[in-house]
Amino acid sequence: MINNVTLVGRLTRAPELRYTPNGVAVVQFTLAVNRPFSGQDGERQADFISVIAWRGTVESSAKYLKKGSLAGVEGRIQTRNYENNEGRRVYVTEVVARQVEFLEPKGTRHGAAQEQDGSVSNHAGTAGPGAGSSAAADDPFANSSQPIDISEDDLPF
């Protein structure tokens, strides 16, 4: 069986950090992911996808992600249901993140988190939290004050 999903989008609000009664950290957020086409009115449409992350990805996601942050999420789709206060069955589909990538430069947002080992890295080309200056030296755009013009056709996703 295969259950794997990869998303890139912007957070619709700040992540919600909570702890279970056993002290396990969990964070929830929603990603707005653009559809690859426009609607009949010519407007770009988006899907709003619920994401939940546990353990290693949690604290760094809650600390570094904000409303509007560009993030990549790799994980699996999960469905669950529960009975609400009115006695109605509620069905939920969400992505359980295995890895959360922070995709903006350090000056805007920064870092990346991986659940497997809790390490923090950065795939935007700038130094993540706790990194030395060598990562910034490897970034050809680190000292550029000009915006980088990249069309959507150049992106691999």
C-alpha positions, 0 to 999 in steps of 0.5 A: 500500500502507498499513502504519501503526499507532498504539498507546498503552500502558505499557512492560512494562520499561525500554527496551533501548538498543543500537548496531549495529557501525556505531554506529547507535542502536536501542532496543527495548521492549514496550508493553502495550496494553489491549484494548477489552473484558474476558475471560470472567472479567471481567478486562481483557486486554492485548496485548504488542507489541514496538516497535523505534525507530532513530536520532532517537527512540532516545536520548530514548526510552531516557532518559525512558521507564521501566517503566510509562511511558505512551507513544504509538507511531506506525509500521509493522508489520514481520515478519522471521525468523531461525534461532536457536541450535537451528537453528529458524526464528523469526518476529518481528512488531514495530512499527518506530516513526517517532514515540514520544510520552511521554504523562505529565506532567513530574513522572511522565515527560515529553517526546516524540521524532520520528525525522524530525528528532530534536526533542523535544516534549511532547503531555501539556501540560508542558514537555519537556527543554530547553523554556522555562517558556512551555510550562508557562504554557500548561498549565491543569493545571500548578499543580493538585495534584489528580488529573484525573478522566477516564473512558475514554469521554472519550478519543479512542482 
